[in-house]
């Protein structure tokens, strides 16, 4: 169906489709389309699961702000097909290194400071990433990661874990609420000449100001020394201060927001990786679990109110994953 649409509606003769990798949480399928007219990206959004309308509205809004989002060339909303400009293969994940990290993260952080202002979108109301949503993700984490993947039950620790999670959620809802990409990390950012290409933004929310920052700098797919991360966090803090977004917030508060938001983000990521293994029999995403667990320990350890999380994930969860890792990672 997609190839027929490319030929008939898009006027592309002899299209050659090559599948591209997608995100762990999504149902979308991406293809590079090589044609005599050039290279494009086609998306099959499976409209019953995902809405192409949000992608189009957000792409237009980001481009109006001068950001590099793919241009929507052709679309069939009923089928869930759309054709985009092709930003190539140079993702941040493939290209980041010690030499270029400051430059590439600087681009990404400046773009993020602009993107967070895109709160009013034509024809689209973004959902709120609120306390109910975060409580649902915590519940899904316990169901898919702890129970279904690792066969763990918090038992008499559950109440204290829930109380610690409530502290994380309280921190998130107390922050400035802005446009939230939700997957602003190295796999969804492209290295373009002097700029950063932004992909996979159709699941955006209005949410905490540090969420995308934590996604970027506490990336499930790549990590950096703590000193570098802190430097980039405080660089972003100053960007927001210059924009009068955080005029009443000090550095320590912002750093705490960042740490706790990263915890929420990684707890969510673990349930996503577990669901891919349990539901879809796709163990590849489990390769990112050790880094993600290490982030949880690193971020929770300095905060006494999060001791239940630190202790449980250090004493129970990490050993349980390590003991079962070989079996879990088998196809």
NORPE-V971485 format. One line per field, one symbol per residue. ss: DSSP state (H for helix, E for strand, C for the rest). psi: psi as a letter, one per 20 degrees, with the letter a starting at -180 (. if undefined). burial: + if it has 24 or more other ideal C-beta (glycine too) atoms within 12 Angstrom, else -. Layout:
BEGIN
ss: ???
psi: ???
burial: ???
END
This chain:
BEGIN
ss: CHHHHHHHCCCCCCCEEEEECCCCCCCCEEEEEEECCEEEEEEECCCCCCCHHHHHHHHHHHHHCCCEECCEEEEECCCCEEEEECCCCCEHHHHCCCCCHHHHHHHHHHHHHHHCCCCCECCECCEECCHHHHHHHHHHHHHHHHHHHCCCCCHHHHHHHHHHHHHHHHHHHCCCEEEECCCCCHHHEEEECCEEEECCCCCCEEEECCHHHHHHHCCCCCCCCHHHHHHHHHHHHHHHHHCCCCCCCCHHHHHHHHHHHHHHHHHHHHHHHHHHHHCCCCHHHHHHHHHHHHHHHHHHHCCHHHHHHHHHHHHHHHHHHHHHHHHHCCC
psi: gghgghgghikoqlpoppqqqaqhiriqpqppoprhiaprpqpojmhhgqphghggghgggghhjjqnqppogqqnhghkqqprqojbjmqghhiprhgigggghgghhghghghiimhoppjpoqqpnahgghhghgghghggggghgilqphciigghghgghhggggggiirpprpoghlnahijpqorojrppprljikqrpaqhjghghhgilpiiqrqqhhgggghghghghghghjkhlhjprghgghgggghhhggghgghhhggghhgggjlnihiihigggghhgggghhgiohijhhgggghghggghgghhiggghiq.
burial: -+--++---+-+--+-+--+++++++-++++++-+---+++++++-+--++++++++++++++-+-++++++++++--+++++++++---+++-++----+--++-+++++++++++++-+--+-+--+-+-+++-++-+++-+++--++-+-+--+---+--++++++++++-++++++++++++++++++---+++++++++++++++++++++++++++++----+--++++++-++----++-------+++++++++++++++++++++++++----+-++-+++++++++++++--+--+-+++-++--+++-++------+---
END
